[in-house]
Amino acid sequence: MSAIRLDWLENNRFEGVDSEGHTVVVSTSGPGDGLGFKPTAPLLLALAGCTSVDVGSILQKKRQMLAS
């Protein structure tokens, strides 16, 4: 299982770091500031990513090509 660290940067801004050093900025700042994901967005991204990997694996096992 991978480890995750969340570091406070300033105000309501945090930097998430995984065990391989990948980072993502999470912020609750106002719209349009471009300073990071809202906290719920990475959750939805993780769900979409996991689902996509599963669907791709199933299609590959069924010898079906993934078009888009």
HELIX and SHEET records of a PDB file:
HELIX    1   1 THR A   40  LYS A   61  1                                  22    
SHEET    1   A 3 ILE A   4  GLU A  10  0                                        
SHEET    2   A 3 ARG A  13  ASP A  18 -1                                        
SHEET    3   A 3 THR A  23  SER A  27 -1                                        
END                                                                             
